[in-house]
Amino acid sequence: MTQETDRGGTARDPDALRARAGVHGDPRKDQHFLVDDRVLDRLPTYLQADPDHLLEVGAGTGALTDRLLGLGRVTAVERDPDLAAFLREEFADEVATGRLTVVAGDALAVDLPAFDASVSNLPYGPSSELAFRLLPLGRPLVLTFQQEFAERMAAGPGDGEYGRLSVAANHYAEVTVAETVPPEAFDPQPAVESAVVRTVPREPDYDVPDDDFFLRFLKAVFTQRRKTMRNAVRNTAHISGLGEAAAVVAAADDDVMSARAGNLPPETFASLATLAWEVGEPS
């Protein structure tokens, strides 16, 4: 079945694309192709932007690429060299006119172009690393993840899913879960539910002295999220790099030190990280 597109044509059928590419997907390679036309059609609509240049990470056989070309120019990154070659052949006209650029390589390693927004069905394995390569760039994102990961990104203080990922993601953007996606929307079907995350970049309403240290500090204290912050700060200096963790504990508010990480809002972590930067002698 073909779908009408904004550019007046018909969207390429995902099953036909896979047949022409001669691939069936391989879970061992983290290949789960999104084949549900309804989901593919909805993904670009979640963008709260009017982009001229879109980035797609993990383009596969081009079912989503085809939809994105209805919005603007696209750079598609694909780590499988055979699929990258297929994309160049399948979309030869778009490549020739400069509307599509295909980059063969790992999105964690290649140089990314300047882009206005990204819509991507990310591979599950490196999803965290990919998210935190894209989030600091300050562009609107529509990304598909495992549902558990997506819910952790969007969680707030006190939620069961709230953690380091929640605070770190919301440091860069407003994060919402746009929809859940069942395994049946993919082929091969993954063993888990998936979800679409929409991020809208924003400046946080707090300051931190250094982004890298802030993220490292979060990683440290959330490794002991069941302990009080007093113990978490003391016990994780080898992760945070604090030379004087005891000085941080002594200088911090006692109520904060008595709380657990899962109950503290992002601005409290920012204040505590700033204090740790000032008195904790981080390396």
N, C-alpha and C positions, 0 to 999 in steps of 0.2 A: 504494500500500500504506500502511495506517495502522499506527501503533505504539501499544502500550499505554503509558499514562503513569502516574506516581505518583498522580495525582489521580483515577484510575479512569475517565478518558475515553479518547479516542484523539487522538493527535497530528495536527495538520494536515499534510496532504501538501505537501511543498515545491514540487512541480510544479504542484499545484492552486493554491497561493498565488500563484505567479508568473503563472499564467493569469488569476486574478481581478484581479491588480494590473496586468495588461497590459504586463509588462516581460520582457525576455529577457536583461538584463545587457549591459554595455558596458565592455569592457576599457579603453577610452580614459578612462572615468570611474572606473576602478579597481573596477568592479562585477563580482565573481565570486561568484555565489550558491552557498552550500553546500547541496547537494541530496541528499547521501547520508544516509538515515535512520539508519544505524548509527552514523555519526560524530556526527550531531546528538544522538542519544540518549546517546552516551558523554560528550560534553563536560561536562554538569553533574556527572557522577559523579567527575570529577577534582578537584572542590573538596574540600579538607580542612577543611570548615567547614559550619555549619548556619545559613545566612543567612536573615534576615527580609526584607532588602531587597537586591536584585541590580541591578547596573548592566550594561547591554548597550550597547556602542558599535558602531554600524554594523548596525542591526537589519534592514535590507533589507525583505523581505516578511514577516518574522515567523516563519520556521520554527524558529529557535533561541528566539526570544521565547516561543513556545508551550510549549516544553519547560521554560523557566525559570519560567514561571508555576506549574508544578507544585511549585516549591520555596518560593516566597514572592512578595512584592511586587516588581515590576520597574519600573525606569526605563529606557526605551529611547531612545537618542540616534540620530537618523538625519539626515544632512545633505541628502538629496534631499527637497525639500518635497513632491513628489508621493507618494513612498513613505511619508513621515511621515503624510500625509493618509490613505493607504490603511491604515496600521496602526491609526489611530484608528477607521476604519470597520470593518475586519476584526475588531478586538478591542473593539468598542463596549461590550459588556457588562462586560469587565474594566476598561475606562477609567471607565465609569459607577460601578463599585463601588470605585474607587480602587486596584485591584490592579495596574493598569498606568498609567504616565505616559509619554507620548510627547513627547520634546523634539526639535523640528525645528531643526537647526543643526549647525555644525562642533564636534565634541567637543573640539577644541583651543581653542575660543573661548567656548563656552557655560559657564555656571556649573553645575558638577556638584553633585548633591545628596550628602548624607551617605549612604553605602551600606556594606553589610557585605562584599560580594565582587563581583567582576565576571567574567562569562563572555562572551567576545566573539570574533567572527570579524572581525578588524580588516582594514580596507583596507590593501593593501601599501604604497602611497605614503607615507603619514604614520606608518607603524608605529612608527618609532623615537621620534618626538615624542609619540605617544599612549602608548607604553610608559612614557616618563619623565614623563608627566603623571600616570599612575596609580601607578607604583611608590612615589613618595615619600609617598603617602597611607596606606601601611601596611595594605593590605587583601589578602586572598588573591585571586589572579588566575588565570584560565584563558583564555589568549589564543592565537589562531591567527595565525601569521606565515609568511613564506617560510622554508623549511627552513634555508637558509644563515644567516639572521638569528637563528633560534631556536638553532641550534648555537653561534653566537657568544655568545649570551646565557649559555648554560650551560657554556661552555668553562672549563677550569682552566689554571693556569700550565704552559707547555710545550706545550700543545695547539696545533695549527696554526691553530685558529680563535680562540685566546685574544687578547683585545685590550681596547681601551677599553670597549667594550660589555660585555664579561664582567665587568670589575672594577666598572663603574658599576652594573650590574644586581644583582650580588651584594652591593653595598654596602647594598641595601635588602631583599633577600630571598634565600632559598634557591631556586635556579632549576633545574628539571629539564625535560627534553623528555619529554612524556607519550606521544606517538605521532606518527608521520609520516602525512601525508594525501596521497594521490596526486591528480594533476590531475583524474582522472575523478570525484572527489567533488564537483567544482564545475561550474557551468554559467553562463557560458562557462568552458572549461577554461583555467587559467593556464598559462604556459609553463614553470613551475617547480614543484617539489615544495613542499608546505607541511608545517608541523609545529605541534603543540599544545604550548605551554609552560605549565607550572604553577609559580606562585611562591607561596612561603609567607613572609610578612613576618617579619623578625627584626632584632634590633639587631646590628650588626657587632661582632666581638670586638676592635675597635680604635677609637680616637677620631680625629676630624679637626677642625680648628679652624673650618671653615666648609664646608658641603656644596657651595655654588656654586663656591668656589675649588678644592676637591678635584676636582670634575668638570672644571673648566677646565684644571687641571694635568694630569689624565689625557689630555684631548683634545690638549694640547700635546705631551707626550712621546711619545704613540703615533703622532703624525704622522711621527715619525722612529724607528719601532720597530726598524729594521735598524741603527741607530747605537747606540753605547754611551750609557748614561744621561748620562754627562758631556757628550757632544756634544748629546744631545737637549735637556737642560735649557738649555744655552747658546744653542742655535739657535732655540728656540721661545719666547723671552721675550715676543715680540710677541703670542703667543697666550695664554700663561699670565698675562701682566700683571706679570711679575717685573721690578722695577727693578734688582735686584742678583743676576742669575743666577750670576755668578761667585762671589759669596759663598756661595751654596747649594752649588755644586760643591766649594768649598774646605772647607766645614764637614761635608759628607756623608762617609759611610763609603766608602773607596776601592773595596771590593769591589762595593758597590751601584753606584757610578759606572762601574765597568768592565763591568757586566752590560747586557743588552739588555732592553727593556721586556717583551717576550713571555715572559721567564723569571722575572719577579719576582712574588711573591704579593701579594694586595691589602694585607696589613698593612704590607708594605715601602713601597708607594706611600703609604699613610697616614702612615707615619713621615716619609717624604721630603717629602710635602706639608706636614706640620706644621713641619718644618725650614724649608721655603721660606716659609711664612707668617711665621715668626719672624725670619729673617735676610735674606729675599729682597726685602723691601719691595714686596709686591704692590700693585697699584693697584686 
